[in-house]
Amino acid sequence: MFVYGPISQAVLRYYSISRDRGELAAYFSVLDRIYLRSAAALALVALAAAGFALAALDSEWAGVAGAAILLGIGAGSEGYLISVLSALRRRIAVAAYQAVDAILKPLLALGLFVVAGPNARAALGGFFVATVLVNGVQWLHARHARPRNGPHAGEPIALRGQILAYVLSFAAFSAFGAINSYADRWIVLAMDGERDLGIYAAMSQIANTPFIVGVGLLTQLVLPVLFDRAGAAGSQPQLEQADRLLRACVGASVAWMAAIVAAGWLLSEPLMLLLSSAQFAGRSELLWLIMLSSAVFQLGQLLALKGLVYQRPRVYFLPKALQAATLVAFGLVWTRPYGLAGLVAALNLSSALYVLAVLFANRALRANRP
C-alpha cells in the first residue's frame, strides 16, 4: 500500500505522457530504478523484522514474520507489473495473470500442507512460491512488450522529478487509506468488545465487497484509456475528452451502486443469513447503511481520478485527511453511546464529507485548467 501502490499509479499516469514526448526509454528507466530500490529497501525491512522476531520471540515466528513481509513485497511487485501491462493495454494478459495467481496460490499452499502439514509456514511458502513464479513470467512479458521511442540519453531530470512527486503524493495518501481500512474495527473493539466486532466485521465484508471489486475492475479497465485521452493534460480538447469519459463512468457507477444499496435495504436480513449466520444477522438493519457509506466513499474515489488526469493528486490531501479524521473523531464519540449504529453514522458522515471535499477540489481544478 505505502510503496508499490504509489509506484503503480505513476506507471499508469506517465506512460501516455512519456510516449507523446518520445521519452519511453527514460520513463522505464526511472520506474525500474524506483522499483528495484524500493524492493531492496523492503527486503532489508523484512530481514530486520525477522531478526527482531527471532530475538523477541522464537525461530518459528521469525520465519513467519520474514516470509509474510517477503510475500507482501512480491504482491506489490505483481501490482507494479500488472500496472505496466495495463498501461501497455495488454488487457487479456492482465486478466490471465490475475486468474493464474488466484488459482496457483491456494493450490501450492495445499500441496505444502500435504507435504509439511497444515501450518502457517506451509501456507506462506505456497503463496510465496506462486508469487515468485507469476512475478518472473510477468517480468519477462513486460520487458518484451515494452515499446521504445527516443534515445535513452540518461534520465531527464524533469521527468524524474515529476514521477517522484507523483509517487510521494500517493505515499502520503496511503496513511489515510490505512486509517480508513482499519480504524473502524479498532474503534468497535475498544468501545463495544469482541462480540460486536465479529458482527461488524461480517457486515462490513458483505457490504464493502461489491463496491471495492466493482470500482477496482472499472478503474483497471478505464484508467489507461482515461490517461491516454488526457495525454500530458496540456490542452483543452484533451482534458475535455478525458472529462467526458470520467463523467460517463461516474454516471454508470452511481446507477449500479444505487441498485446494490437498494437491494441491501430490501434484503438485509436474507443476505446476512445467506452469507454469514443467524448469530451475525441480529443487526442486519445496519447492512444497507454500511453499503451506502461504502458506495459514497467509492464515488469519491472515482471523482478523485480527475486530479490524476490533471497530474495534480496533491489537491486531494485535505479531502482524504478530512475523511480519515472525521471517521476517527465521530467514530470514537458516537460508538460509545450508540454502539454499532453510532459507528455506521460516522462512516456515512465521513464518506459524505469526502465527496463534498473532492467536488470542491475538482471545481478548483476546472478553474485552473489550460
Residue frames as qw, qx, qy, qz and C-alpha x, y, z in Angstrom:
[[0.000, 0.885, 0.466, 0.000, 0.00, 0.00, 0.00],
 [0.261, -0.884, 0.054, 0.384, 2.67, 2.52, 1.05],
 [0.334, -0.496, 0.569, 0.564, 5.30, 1.67, -1.59],
 [0.269, 0.072, 0.810, 0.516, 4.12, -0.21, -4.66],
 [0.216, 0.743, 0.623, -0.114, 0.65, 1.34, -4.82],
 [0.038, 0.874, -0.043, -0.482, 2.06, 4.83, -5.47],
 [0.221, -0.395, 0.691, 0.563, 4.60, 3.48, -7.97],
 [0.319, 0.357, 0.849, 0.223, 1.83, 1.66, -9.86],
 [0.199, 0.859, 0.382, -0.277, -0.16, 4.89, -10.10],
 [0.057, -0.750, 0.358, 0.554, 2.85, 6.65, -11.62],
 [0.347, -0.047, 0.839, 0.416, 3.26, 3.82, -14.14],
 [0.303, 0.618, 0.722, 0.069, -0.29, 4.32, -15.38],
 [0.101, 0.917, 0.206, -0.328, -0.28, 8.11, -15.49],
 [0.106, -0.777, 0.392, 0.481, 3.12, 8.80, -17.05],
 [0.608, 0.083, 0.707, 0.352, 3.08, 6.18, -19.80],
 [0.426, 0.753, 0.457, 0.204, 1.00, 8.23, -22.24],
 [0.078, -0.973, 0.095, 0.196, 2.84, 11.42, -21.28],
 [0.439, -0.547, 0.594, 0.395, 6.27, 9.86, -21.91],
 [0.596, 0.313, 0.672, 0.310, 5.09, 8.22, -25.12],
 [0.313, 0.899, 0.296, 0.077, 3.87, 11.54, -26.51],
 [0.156, -0.928, 0.283, 0.184, 7.13, 13.22, -25.52],
 [0.762, 0.507, -0.391, 0.097, 9.26, 10.47, -27.03],
 [0.081, -0.636, 0.641, -0.422, 10.72, 9.60, -23.62],
 [0.924, -0.208, -0.139, -0.288, 9.57, 6.00, -23.07],
 [0.763, 0.206, -0.483, 0.376, 13.10, 4.68, -22.66],
 [0.097, 0.371, -0.469, 0.796, 13.77, 7.20, -19.91],
 [0.662, -0.348, 0.025, -0.663, 10.33, 6.56, -18.39],
 [0.948, -0.120, -0.291, -0.055, 11.00, 2.83, -17.97],
 [0.573, 0.295, -0.488, 0.588, 14.50, 3.54, -16.69],
 [0.201, -0.437, 0.336, -0.810, 13.19, 5.89, -13.96],
 [0.805, -0.287, 0.003, -0.519, 10.45, 3.48, -12.88],
 [0.894, 0.068, -0.420, 0.140, 12.72, 0.43, -12.90],
 [0.354, 0.354, -0.522, 0.691, 15.20, 2.24, -10.69],
 [0.445, -0.380, 0.271, -0.764, 12.47, 3.30, -8.23],
 [0.914, -0.123, -0.194, -0.335, 11.02, -0.22, -8.28],
 [0.809, 0.149, -0.482, 0.303, 14.33, -2.00, -7.65],
 [0.150, 0.373, -0.497, 0.769, 15.46, 0.39, -4.93],
 [0.626, -0.338, 0.139, -0.689, 12.12, 0.03, -3.19],
 [0.939, -0.048, -0.319, -0.117, 12.40, -3.76, -3.36],
 [0.591, 0.262, -0.543, 0.536, 15.89, -3.64, -1.85],
 [0.161, -0.390, 0.392, -0.818, 14.74, -1.35, 0.97],
 [0.798, -0.243, 0.002, -0.551, 11.74, -3.56, 1.74],
 [0.867, 0.087, -0.474, 0.121, 13.94, -6.68, 1.73],
 [0.290, 0.312, -0.566, 0.705, 16.09, -5.02, 4.41],
 [0.509, -0.318, 0.221, -0.768, 12.91, -4.31, 6.39],
 [0.916, -0.081, -0.286, -0.268, 11.98, -8.00, 6.08],
 [0.684, 0.186, -0.566, 0.420, 15.37, -9.04, 7.42],
 [0.020, -0.341, 0.458, -0.821, 15.14, -6.57, 10.29],
 [0.712, -0.259, 0.032, -0.652, 11.62, -7.76, 11.19],
 [0.911, 0.000, -0.412, -0.023, 12.74, -11.39, 11.12],
 [0.469, 0.273, -0.567, 0.620, 15.73, -10.53, 13.31],
 [0.314, -0.346, 0.326, -0.822, 13.53, -8.71, 15.81],
 [0.864, -0.174, -0.129, -0.454, 11.07, -11.63, 15.91],
 [0.804, 0.142, -0.530, 0.231, 13.97, -14.04, 16.41],
 [0.235, 0.290, -0.548, 0.749, 15.32, -12.01, 19.33],
 [0.406, -0.221, 0.294, -0.837, 11.95, -11.29, 20.95],
 [0.867, -0.020, 0.083, -0.490, 10.07, -14.49, 20.20],
 [0.721, -0.226, 0.640, 0.138, 11.44, -17.64, 18.58],
 [0.184, -0.257, 0.708, 0.632, 12.71, -19.00, 15.29],
 [0.240, 0.471, 0.831, 0.173, 9.26, -20.09, 14.09],
 [0.100, 0.886, 0.359, -0.275, 7.78, -16.61, 14.46],
 [0.176, -0.640, 0.377, 0.646, 10.88, -15.08, 12.91],
 [0.247, 0.035, 0.820, 0.514, 10.38, -17.25, 9.83],
 [0.163, 0.688, 0.707, 0.020, 6.68, -16.40, 9.65],
 [0.029, -0.868, -0.119, 0.482, 7.34, -12.64, 10.01],
 [0.191, -0.482, 0.549, 0.656, 10.07, -12.62, 7.37],
 [0.232, 0.223, 0.860, 0.395, 8.04, -14.73, 4.94],
 [0.141, 0.781, 0.583, -0.174, 4.96, -12.57, 5.39],
 [0.020, -0.815, 0.104, 0.570, 6.89, -9.39, 4.58],
 [0.196, -0.270, 0.738, 0.586, 8.57, -11.01, 1.58],
 [0.238, 0.481, 0.828, 0.161, 5.15, -12.14, 0.39],
 [0.097, 0.869, 0.311, -0.374, 3.95, -8.55, 0.67],
 [0.116, -0.614, 0.445, 0.642, 6.93, -7.39, -1.40],
 [0.228, 0.046, 0.868, 0.439, 6.11, -9.99, -4.03],
 [0.197, 0.691, 0.693, -0.062, 2.44, -8.99, -4.11],
 [0.026, 0.851, 0.026, -0.524, 3.42, -5.35, -4.52],
 [0.182, -0.388, 0.668, 0.608, 5.78, -6.29, -7.33],
 [0.265, 0.381, 0.854, 0.234, 2.93, -8.12, -9.06],
 [0.139, 0.845, 0.425, -0.293, 0.85, -4.96, -8.81],
 [0.090, -0.705, 0.326, 0.624, 3.63, -2.92, -10.38],
 [0.187, -0.131, 0.823, 0.521, 4.00, -5.33, -13.30],
 [0.226, 0.599, 0.768, 0.006, 0.22, -5.50, -13.75],
 [0.084, 0.861, 0.151, -0.478, 0.21, -1.71, -13.99],
 [0.136, -0.478, 0.593, 0.634, 2.95, -1.83, -16.65],
 [0.180, 0.187, 0.895, 0.364, 0.93, -4.31, -18.73],
 [0.151, 0.755, 0.598, -0.225, -2.26, -2.28, -18.17],
 [0.004, 0.764, -0.136, -0.630, -0.51, 0.86, -19.38],
 [0.075, -0.293, 0.764, 0.571, 0.56, -1.10, -22.47],
 [0.688, 0.171, -0.022, -0.705, -3.12, -2.10, -22.89],
 [0.356, 0.167, -0.914, -0.105, -2.40, -5.84, -22.58],
 [0.611, -0.268, 0.220, -0.712, -5.80, -6.50, -21.01],
 [0.927, 0.006, -0.313, -0.206, -6.00, -10.20, -21.83],
 [0.596, 0.268, -0.603, 0.457, -2.58, -10.79, -20.30],
 [0.174, -0.367, 0.457, -0.791, -3.55, -8.84, -17.17],
 [0.802, -0.183, 0.043, -0.567, -6.70, -10.91, -16.70],
 [0.887, 0.138, -0.439, 0.024, -4.80, -14.15, -17.32],
 [0.384, 0.333, -0.619, 0.599, -2.04, -13.35, -14.80],
 [0.391, -0.322, 0.379, -0.775, -4.54, -12.34, -12.14],
 [0.901, -0.081, -0.116, -0.410, -6.52, -15.54, -12.66],
 [0.783, 0.221, -0.532, 0.235, -3.40, -17.73, -12.56],
 [0.105, 0.395, -0.570, 0.713, -2.22, -16.00, -9.41],
 [0.615, -0.270, 0.240, -0.701, -5.56, -16.54, -7.67],
 [0.955, 0.016, -0.192, -0.225, -5.58, -20.25, -8.58],
 [0.689, 0.366, -0.531, 0.330, -1.89, -21.06, -8.10],
 [0.096, -0.530, 0.530, -0.655, -1.51, -19.67, -4.57],
 [0.747, -0.276, 0.348, -0.494, -4.07, -21.92, -2.83],
 [0.950, 0.215, -0.212, -0.075, -3.00, -24.93, -4.91],
 [0.534, 0.457, -0.556, 0.444, 0.66, -24.64, -3.91],
 [0.317, -0.460, 0.508, -0.656, -0.29, -23.91, -0.29],
 [0.909, -0.103, 0.111, -0.387, -2.44, -27.04, -0.29],
 [0.845, 0.341, -0.388, 0.139, 0.44, -29.04, -1.75],
 [0.237, 0.475, -0.611, 0.587, 2.77, -27.88, 1.02],
 [0.649, -0.351, 0.313, -0.598, 0.07, -28.68, 3.58],
 [0.978, 0.057, -0.124, -0.157, 0.13, -32.25, 2.33],
 [0.710, 0.395, -0.440, 0.383, 3.94, -32.45, 2.40],
 [0.269, 0.319, -0.524, 0.743, 4.75, -30.46, 5.56],
 [0.233, -0.493, -0.759, 0.356, 1.48, -30.46, 7.46],
 [0.022, -0.832, -0.386, -0.399, -1.06, -27.65, 8.00],
 [0.484, -0.580, -0.212, 0.620, 0.86, -24.73, 9.47],
 [0.133, 0.927, 0.067, -0.344, 1.48, -21.05, 8.78],
 [0.241, -0.582, 0.584, 0.511, 4.90, -21.63, 7.21],
 [0.416, 0.194, 0.828, 0.323, 3.45, -24.06, 4.66],
 [0.286, 0.820, 0.490, -0.080, 0.69, -21.61, 3.69],
 [0.013, -0.908, 0.171, 0.382, 3.09, -18.69, 3.35],
 [0.392, -0.354, 0.716, 0.457, 5.58, -20.86, 1.49],
 [0.444, 0.437, 0.748, 0.231, 2.98, -21.91, -1.08],
 [0.197, 0.933, 0.267, -0.138, 1.85, -18.34, -1.58],
 [0.207, -0.796, 0.365, 0.435, 5.45, -17.12, -1.86],
 [0.455, -0.095, 0.762, 0.451, 6.45, -19.71, -4.46],
 [0.376, 0.672, 0.621, 0.148, 3.35, -18.86, -6.54],
 [0.020, 0.960, 0.057, -0.272, 4.16, -15.15, -6.26],
 [0.334, -0.575, 0.554, 0.501, 7.74, -15.68, -7.41],
 [0.460, 0.199, 0.780, 0.375, 6.62, -17.75, -10.41],
 [0.269, 0.831, 0.484, 0.052, 3.96, -15.25, -11.51],
 [0.142, -0.900, 0.134, 0.389, 6.36, -12.35, -10.96],
 [0.443, -0.345, 0.639, 0.527, 9.01, -13.98, -13.11],
 [0.397, 0.434, 0.721, 0.367, 6.68, -14.60, -16.04],
 [0.096, 0.935, 0.329, -0.094, 5.14, -11.13, -15.76],
 [0.287, -0.766, 0.282, 0.501, 8.58, -9.50, -15.68],
 [0.422, -0.077, 0.708, 0.561, 9.66, -11.28, -18.86],
 [0.275, 0.671, 0.652, 0.222, 6.39, -10.39, -20.59],
 [0.049, -0.953, -0.164, 0.250, 6.60, -6.73, -19.53],
 [0.355, -0.585, 0.444, 0.578, 10.23, -6.44, -20.66],
 [0.388, 0.149, 0.754, 0.508, 9.42, -7.98, -24.04],
 [0.180, 0.754, 0.618, 0.133, 6.28, -5.87, -24.57],
 [0.204, -0.758, -0.096, 0.612, 7.91, -2.52, -23.84],
 [0.555, 0.740, 0.199, 0.323, 7.94, -0.17, -26.82],
 [0.513, -0.468, 0.025, 0.720, 10.84, 2.22, -27.08],
 [0.389, 0.809, 0.247, 0.365, 10.81, 5.66, -28.61],
 [0.069, -0.954, 0.220, -0.192, 13.50, 8.27, -28.35],
 [0.596, 0.385, -0.593, 0.382, 17.14, 7.68, -27.42],
 [0.729, -0.622, -0.262, 0.111, 17.99, 6.65, -23.88],
 [0.415, 0.536, -0.274, 0.682, 20.32, 9.56, -23.12],
 [0.121, 0.053, -0.632, 0.764, 20.10, 9.29, -19.36],
 [0.130, -0.638, -0.752, 0.099, 17.02, 10.17, -17.34],
 [0.047, 0.613, 0.138, 0.777, 15.62, 13.67, -17.92],
 [0.146, -0.024, -0.619, 0.772, 15.68, 15.48, -14.59],
 [0.440, -0.057, 0.013, -0.896, 12.22, 16.98, -15.19],
 [0.743, -0.089, -0.540, -0.385, 10.63, 13.58, -15.84],
 [0.531, -0.045, -0.750, 0.392, 12.32, 12.00, -12.82],
 [0.024, -0.010, 0.448, -0.894, 11.16, 14.84, -10.57],
 [0.572, -0.078, -0.185, -0.795, 7.59, 14.69, -11.87],
 [0.738, -0.096, -0.650, -0.154, 7.32, 10.94, -11.32],
 [0.402, -0.041, -0.696, 0.593, 8.83, 11.13, -7.83],
 [0.228, -0.053, 0.255, -0.938, 6.47, 13.96, -6.84],
 [0.694, -0.090, -0.374, -0.609, 3.52, 11.94, -8.12],
 [0.673, -0.063, -0.724, 0.136, 4.67, 8.83, -6.22],
 [0.216, 0.011, -0.597, 0.772, 5.21, 10.75, -2.98],
 [0.449, -0.151, -0.001, -0.881, 1.70, 12.24, -3.18],
 [0.807, -0.140, -0.444, -0.364, 0.20, 8.75, -3.20],
 [0.542, 0.035, -0.707, 0.453, 2.55, 7.57, -0.47],
 [0.115, -0.106, 0.414, -0.897, 1.08, 10.28, 1.78],
 [0.666, -0.115, -0.199, -0.709, -2.44, 9.16, 0.84],
 [0.649, 0.006, -0.761, -0.001, -1.60, 5.61, 1.91],
 [0.113, 0.024, -0.697, 0.708, -1.54, 6.66, 5.56],
 [0.494, 0.059, 0.173, -0.850, -5.12, 7.90, 5.27],
 [0.714, 0.093, -0.557, -0.414, -6.04, 4.71, 3.41],
 [0.420, 0.035, -0.846, 0.326, -4.72, 2.63, 6.31],
 [0.186, 0.054, 0.521, -0.831, -6.82, 4.65, 8.77],
 [0.629, 0.119, -0.147, -0.754, -9.89, 4.22, 6.58],
 [0.666, 0.122, -0.707, -0.204, -9.31, 0.47, 6.30],
 [0.556, -0.075, -0.761, 0.326, -8.66, -0.39, 9.95],
 [0.065, -0.216, 0.403, -0.887, -9.81, 2.39, 12.28],
 [0.663, -0.250, -0.172, -0.684, -13.45, 1.31, 12.31],
 [0.831, -0.129, -0.540, 0.004, -12.62, -2.19, 13.59],
 [0.428, 0.087, -0.558, 0.706, -10.30, -0.87, 16.29],
 [0.286, -0.259, 0.163, -0.908, -12.98, 1.56, 17.43],
 [0.795, -0.238, -0.316, -0.460, -15.60, -1.19, 17.67],
 [0.749, -0.034, -0.590, 0.300, -13.19, -3.44, 19.57],
 [0.240, 0.145, -0.465, 0.840, -12.29, -0.68, 22.03],
 [0.355, -0.161, 0.133, -0.911, -15.81, 0.60, 22.57],
 [0.800, -0.056, -0.076, -0.593, -18.08, -2.44, 22.15],
 [0.623, -0.347, 0.693, -0.110, -15.91, -5.53, 22.57],
 [0.143, -0.246, 0.878, 0.386, -15.17, -8.65, 20.54],
 [0.389, 0.426, 0.810, -0.106, -18.77, -9.79, 20.04],
 [0.356, 0.840, 0.208, -0.354, -19.85, -6.62, 18.25],
 [0.033, -0.647, 0.590, 0.482, -16.54, -6.60, 16.36],
 [0.321, 0.022, 0.917, 0.235, -17.39, -10.02, 14.91],
 [0.374, 0.682, 0.607, -0.165, -20.85, -8.84, 13.86],
 [0.175, 0.879, -0.086, -0.436, -19.49, -5.64, 12.35],
 [0.191, -0.472, 0.733, 0.451, -16.65, -7.39, 10.52],
 [0.390, 0.277, 0.863, 0.162, -19.11, -9.79, 8.87],
 [0.312, 0.830, 0.415, -0.206, -21.46, -6.98, 7.81],
 [0.013, -0.822, 0.302, 0.482, -18.58, -4.81, 6.62],
 [0.316, -0.228, 0.817, 0.426, -17.17, -7.59, 4.45],
 [0.360, 0.510, 0.774, 0.103, -20.54, -8.25, 2.84],
 [0.167, 0.901, 0.276, -0.290, -21.32, -4.55, 2.39],
 [0.093, -0.797, 0.354, 0.481, -17.96, -3.36, 1.04],
 [0.561, -0.112, 0.730, 0.374, -17.02, -6.19, -1.33],
 [0.527, 0.638, 0.534, 0.173, -19.34, -5.32, -4.28],
 [0.137, 0.988, 0.018, -0.068, -18.17, -1.71, -4.35],
 [0.380, -0.690, 0.530, 0.313, -14.46, -2.38, -3.84],
 [0.585, 0.049, 0.734, 0.342, -14.44, -5.09, -6.52],
 [0.444, 0.754, 0.476, 0.092, -16.67, -3.17, -8.92],
 [0.058, 0.981, -0.123, -0.136, -14.76, 0.11, -8.72],
 [0.486, -0.533, 0.606, 0.334, -11.45, -1.78, -8.84],
 [0.602, 0.272, 0.679, 0.321, -12.42, -3.54, -12.07],
 [0.323, 0.898, 0.294, 0.047, -13.78, -0.34, -13.59],
 [0.170, -0.910, 0.291, 0.240, -10.64, 1.59, -12.69],
 [0.574, -0.297, 0.664, 0.375, -8.35, -1.12, -14.06],
 [0.542, 0.483, 0.617, 0.303, -10.21, -1.05, -17.39],
 [0.209, 0.924, 0.293, 0.127, -10.80, 2.67, -17.75],
 [0.388, -0.826, 0.124, 0.388, -7.76, 4.35, -16.20],
 [0.521, -0.168, 0.515, 0.660, -5.29, 3.59, -19.05],
 [0.278, 0.610, 0.580, 0.462, -7.85, 4.87, -21.58],
 [0.178, -0.946, -0.256, 0.090, -8.56, 7.95, -19.47],
 [0.443, -0.675, 0.272, 0.524, -4.86, 8.82, -19.23],
 [0.507, 0.141, 0.597, 0.606, -4.36, 8.09, -22.93],
 [0.164, 0.800, 0.481, 0.320, -7.03, 10.63, -23.85],
 [0.285, -0.938, -0.074, 0.182, -5.68, 13.23, -21.44],
 [0.677, 0.529, -0.173, 0.481, -2.07, 12.86, -22.59],
 [0.462, 0.042, -0.384, 0.798, 0.08, 15.40, -20.76],
 [0.144, -0.779, -0.553, 0.258, -3.05, 17.42, -19.81],
 [0.328, -0.291, 0.123, 0.890, -1.65, 20.30, -21.80],
 [0.127, -0.089, -0.440, -0.884, -4.61, 21.23, -23.98],
 [0.515, 0.064, 0.312, -0.795, -8.32, 21.91, -23.54],
 [0.764, 0.164, -0.391, -0.486, -9.53, 19.30, -26.08],
 [0.484, 0.169, -0.838, 0.187, -7.54, 16.52, -24.39],
 [0.072, -0.011, 0.705, -0.706, -8.92, 17.37, -20.97],
 [0.612, 0.109, 0.054, -0.781, -12.47, 17.63, -22.30],
 [0.709, 0.150, -0.636, -0.265, -12.22, 14.13, -23.81],
 [0.346, 0.063, -0.837, 0.419, -10.98, 12.73, -20.52],
 [0.275, 0.015, 0.456, -0.847, -13.67, 14.61, -18.56],
 [0.702, 0.080, -0.250, -0.662, -16.43, 13.20, -20.76],
 [0.657, 0.081, -0.750, -0.005, -15.21, 9.65, -20.22],
 [0.164, 0.038, -0.741, 0.650, -14.90, 10.18, -16.47],
 [0.461, 0.018, 0.211, -0.862, -18.41, 11.65, -16.25],
 [0.753, 0.064, -0.472, -0.453, -19.80, 8.64, -18.12],
 [0.527, 0.065, -0.802, 0.273, -18.04, 6.25, -15.72],
 [0.064, -0.015, 0.585, -0.808, -19.28, 8.15, -12.67],
 [0.599, 0.030, -0.049, -0.799, -22.85, 8.23, -14.00],
 [0.752, 0.046, -0.617, -0.227, -22.86, 4.50, -14.72],
 [0.378, 0.078, -0.779, 0.495, -21.33, 3.79, -11.32],
 [0.310, -0.067, 0.380, -0.869, -23.95, 5.82, -9.48],
 [0.742, 0.009, -0.281, -0.608, -26.64, 3.73, -11.17],
 [0.757, 0.010, -0.653, 0.006, -25.23, 0.30, -10.27],
 [0.205, 0.123, -0.669, 0.704, -24.21, 1.42, -6.79],
 [0.469, -0.097, 0.193, -0.856, -27.74, 2.71, -6.10],
 [0.804, -0.009, -0.439, -0.402, -29.17, -0.62, -7.28],
 [0.595, 0.062, -0.732, 0.325, -26.91, -2.57, -4.90],
 [0.041, -0.103, 0.530, -0.841, -27.73, -0.31, -1.94],
 [0.641, -0.072, -0.062, -0.761, -31.46, -0.66, -2.70],
 [0.792, 0.004, -0.597, -0.129, -31.09, -4.45, -2.81],
 [0.374, 0.098, -0.707, 0.592, -29.26, -4.32, 0.52],
 [0.316, -0.121, 0.303, -0.891, -32.08, -2.25, 2.04],
 [0.775, -0.027, -0.204, -0.598, -34.75, -4.66, 0.83],
 [0.923, 0.029, -0.382, -0.035, -32.85, -7.90, 1.53],
 [0.049, -0.720, 0.570, -0.393, -30.62, -7.10, 4.51],
 [0.680, -0.348, 0.556, -0.326, -31.64, -9.99, 6.72],
 [0.956, 0.251, 0.137, -0.058, -31.78, -12.66, 3.97],
 [0.553, 0.703, -0.377, 0.241, -28.33, -11.58, 2.76],
 [0.214, -0.643, 0.628, -0.383, -26.85, -11.81, 6.24],
 [0.833, -0.144, 0.463, -0.266, -28.39, -15.25, 6.79],
 [0.889, 0.458, -0.013, 0.010, -27.19, -16.45, 3.39],
 [0.552, 0.663, -0.348, 0.366, -23.63, -15.12, 3.63],
 [0.005, -0.500, 0.663, -0.557, -22.95, -15.40, 7.37],
 [0.323, -0.222, -0.904, 0.169, -25.00, -16.93, 10.20],
 [0.357, -0.749, -0.497, -0.255, -28.01, -16.25, 12.38],
 [0.581, -0.530, -0.260, 0.560, -25.65, -15.01, 15.11],
 [0.306, -0.162, 0.169, 0.923, -24.50, -12.15, 12.87],
 [0.011, -0.478, -0.619, -0.623, -27.93, -11.36, 11.38],
 [0.265, -0.665, -0.602, 0.354, -29.22, -9.70, 14.54],
 [0.088, -0.687, -0.023, 0.721, -28.03, -6.25, 13.38],
 [0.480, 0.277, 0.649, 0.522, -28.87, -6.74, 9.72],
 [0.152, 0.911, 0.381, -0.052, -30.78, -3.44, 9.63],
 [0.226, -0.830, 0.244, 0.448, -27.39, -1.71, 9.51],
 [0.685, 0.033, 0.567, 0.455, -26.18, -3.60, 6.43],
 [0.429, 0.723, 0.402, 0.363, -27.62, -1.26, 3.82],
 [0.147, -0.987, 0.036, 0.048, -26.30, 1.78, 5.71],
 [0.569, -0.507, 0.491, 0.421, -22.77, 0.33, 5.62],
 [0.590, 0.376, 0.569, 0.431, -23.34, -0.30, 1.91],
 [0.175, 0.946, 0.240, 0.129, -24.39, 3.32, 1.48],
 [0.335, -0.867, 0.271, 0.252, -21.24, 4.63, 3.19],
 [0.629, -0.191, 0.599, 0.457, -19.05, 2.36, 1.06],
 [0.489, 0.621, 0.514, 0.333, -20.82, 3.42, -2.15],
 [0.022, 0.997, 0.067, 0.006, -20.44, 7.12, -1.34],
 [0.479, -0.689, 0.419, 0.348, -16.76, 6.70, -0.45],
 [0.616, 0.058, 0.632, 0.467, -16.04, 4.80, -3.68],
 [0.337, 0.849, 0.362, 0.184, -17.89, 7.52, -5.61],
 [0.200, -0.945, 0.183, 0.182, -15.43, 9.98, -4.08],
 [0.603, -0.348, 0.582, 0.420, -12.56, 7.77, -5.23],
 [0.552, 0.483, 0.564, 0.380, -13.89, 7.84, -8.80],
 [0.120, 0.977, 0.165, 0.064, -14.35, 11.61, -8.72],
 [0.424, -0.790, 0.325, 0.302, -10.76, 11.94, -7.48],
 [0.751, 0.157, 0.458, 0.449, -9.49, 10.43, -10.74],
 [0.315, 0.918, 0.171, 0.167, -9.87, 13.92, -12.17],
 [0.269, -0.902, 0.321, 0.106, -6.86, 15.15, -10.25],
 [0.711, -0.215, 0.579, 0.336, -4.84, 12.22, -11.55],
 [0.591, 0.631, 0.403, 0.301, -5.77, 13.20, -15.09],
 [0.108, 0.976, -0.021, 0.191, -4.60, 16.76, -14.38],
 [0.696, 0.234, -0.425, 0.529, -1.38, 15.44, -12.76],
 [0.106, -0.513, 0.335, -0.783, -2.34, 17.14, -9.50],
 [0.643, -0.339, -0.686, -0.025, -3.16, 14.40, -6.99],
 [0.307, -0.016, -0.524, 0.794, -1.96, 16.65, -4.16],
 [0.324, -0.294, -0.077, -0.896, -5.26, 18.56, -4.25],
 [0.757, -0.341, -0.441, -0.341, -6.89, 15.58, -2.51],
 [0.397, 0.142, -0.696, 0.582, -4.64, 15.64, 0.54],
 [0.248, -0.116, 0.398, -0.876, -7.11, 17.71, 2.57],
 [0.759, -0.076, -0.224, -0.607, -10.22, 15.73, 1.45],
 [0.771, 0.020, -0.633, 0.068, -8.56, 12.45, 2.41],
 [0.236, 0.129, -0.629, 0.729, -7.30, 13.86, 5.71],
 [0.458, -0.155, 0.150, -0.862, -10.80, 15.21, 6.45],
 [0.817, -0.075, -0.418, -0.390, -12.38, 11.82, 5.76],
 [0.652, 0.038, -0.679, 0.336, -9.95, 9.95, 7.99],
 [0.060, 0.140, -0.505, 0.850, -10.14, 12.49, 10.83],
 [0.582, -0.163, -0.029, -0.796, -13.95, 12.59, 10.71],
 [0.809, -0.069, -0.557, -0.176, -14.21, 8.81, 10.81],
 [0.523, 0.019, -0.666, 0.532, -11.92, 8.53, 13.84],
 [0.071, -0.141, 0.362, -0.919, -13.30, 11.51, 15.75],
 [0.639, -0.114, -0.029, -0.760, -17.01, 10.83, 15.30],
 [0.757, -0.007, -0.647, -0.090, -16.50, 7.07, 15.47],
 [0.365, 0.029, -0.697, 0.617, -14.99, 7.46, 18.94],
 [0.238, -0.060, 0.297, -0.923, -17.65, 9.93, 20.07],
 [0.685, 0.001, -0.152, -0.712, -20.72, 8.12, 18.72],
 [0.647, 0.070, -0.754, -0.088, -19.79, 4.46, 19.17],
 [0.113, 0.074, -0.771, 0.622, -19.64, 4.63, 22.97],
 [0.411, 0.142, 0.462, -0.773, -23.28, 5.76, 23.49],
 [0.716, 0.352, -0.026, -0.602, -24.88, 4.33, 20.34],
 [0.765, -0.096, 0.632, 0.084, -22.85, 1.19, 19.61],
 [0.497, 0.107, 0.663, 0.550, -22.61, -0.04, 16.02],
 [0.245, 0.832, 0.479, 0.138, -25.27, 2.42, 14.89],
 [0.181, -0.926, 0.082, 0.321, -23.03, 5.29, 16.00],
 [0.458, -0.373, 0.590, 0.551, -20.06, 3.94, 14.07],
 [0.427, 0.447, 0.687, 0.381, -22.16, 3.47, 10.94],
 [0.083, 0.957, 0.267, -0.078, -23.34, 7.07, 11.26],
 [0.313, -0.762, 0.344, 0.451, -19.69, 8.17, 11.46],
 [0.520, 0.012, 0.698, 0.493, -18.89, 6.14, 8.35],
 [0.323, 0.715, 0.566, 0.254, -21.65, 7.84, 6.37],
 [0.094, -0.969, -0.053, 0.224, -20.73, 11.31, 7.61],
 [0.420, -0.571, 0.485, 0.512, -17.05, 10.87, 6.75],
 [0.482, 0.228, 0.707, 0.464, -17.88, 9.50, 3.28],
 [0.210, 0.866, 0.444, 0.098, -20.30, 12.34, 2.52],
 [0.200, -0.914, 0.136, 0.327, -17.79, 14.98, 3.62],
 [0.530, -0.274, 0.606, 0.527, -15.13, 13.28, 1.49],
 [0.427, 0.523, 0.628, 0.386, -17.27, 13.50, -1.65],
 [0.036, 0.972, 0.230, -0.037, -18.10, 17.17, -0.97],
 [0.371, -0.762, 0.326, 0.419, -14.43, 17.99, -0.40],
 [0.535, 0.000, 0.661, 0.525, -13.40, 16.17, -3.61],
 [0.316, 0.756, 0.520, 0.242, -16.06, 18.05, -5.59],
 [0.136, -0.968, 0.005, 0.212, -14.72, 21.33, -4.18],
 [0.474, -0.498, 0.526, 0.501, -11.15, 20.35, -5.17],
 [0.503, 0.322, 0.677, 0.430, -12.34, 19.38, -8.65],
 [0.175, 0.930, 0.324, 0.005, -14.01, 22.76, -9.04],
 [0.260, -0.844, 0.288, 0.372, -10.67, 24.42, -8.34],
 [0.547, -0.120, 0.673, 0.482, -9.05, 22.15, -10.95],
 [0.413, 0.658, 0.575, 0.258, -11.57, 23.21, -13.58],
 [0.005, -0.982, -0.099, 0.158, -10.96, 26.88, -12.81],
 [0.272, -0.770, 0.468, 0.338, -7.20, 26.48, -13.34],
 [0.789, 0.143, 0.538, 0.262, -7.11, 24.16, -16.35],
 [0.319, -0.186, 0.432, 0.823, -5.36, 25.22, -19.56]]
